[in-house]
Amino acid sequence: TASEQAAVDAVVLYLHVLDKLGSDPESDLNELNTVATGQALVQWQHDLMQYRIEGWRKVGEQVPAFVGSTPGSSASQWLVAMCIDISEVDLRDAAGVSVKNPDSPPRVLTEFQVDHQITNDTWYVATDEVKATC
């Protein structure tokens, strides 16, 4: 359906914005407000601010692959599952040394709750939760 596709597109945009904000410490963290709400917004505001305090920078991009989706608790909500390839993503400190957990899996199955805000006709990621490897 059109709403399902809009929800999936919102997840892809959300991941792109996270990559952008994590890789550029000069970027405006308010851009996160354009793609996230709720728990996802609060968590990533905290994490990205922590990156900046620590002098960390994200290198590489997440590559999402659609796994499936189910309607949420209302007509304005979808649960979207993506297998996200993070094998080419690294987190480096100010000296360029990797701080990424060397045991982290190359791909993670992540479920996103995506909510439609009718007032501005925009879909936002409200939660993201890693469920398993994929």
ABEGO torsion letter per residue (X at the ends): XAAAAAAAAAAAAAAAAAAAAAABAABBAAAAAAABBEAAAAAAAAAAAAAAAAGBBBBEBBBBBBAEBBBBABAABBBBBBBBBAAABBBBBAAGBBABBAABBABBBBBBBBBBBAAAGBBBBABBBBABBX
